[in-house]
């Protein structure tokens, strides 16, 4: 459902938030290393997220990427919309272009239920909600 880029963006934001909570800024290299992604991909993603106001960046020797408390209250859906757009929750589970309630694919009804649950999760979960388990050692970003 979510693209690789979107999943990487969510992990990057969570990592940056955990570091920001320690009053530290993160470099592209640091983010890429800690979420197991390429520096090139992470660099492009972080630029996009800065433009969208989801994270911040500061240039210079003490610069890097960071997030402030107000941004941590943003829903994960903001990241999804910035990278994949809202249409990710509208498509057919099998990728058919003409799938609808009147012309359903074989998994239409079941997929619709799952898609709505995932969309609700991303709308109601805030960035801070996903950083807490990481900081407590109960979850991780690489595996």
Secondary structure, DSSP 8 states (H G I E B T S, - for coil): ---HHHHHHHHHHHHHHHHHTTT--B-HHHHHHHHT--HHHHHHHHHHHHHTTSSEEE-STT-EEE--HHHHTSBHHHHHHHHT-GGGGTS-TT--TT--SSS--TTHHHHHHHHHHHHHHHHH-BHHHHHHHHHTTS--S--
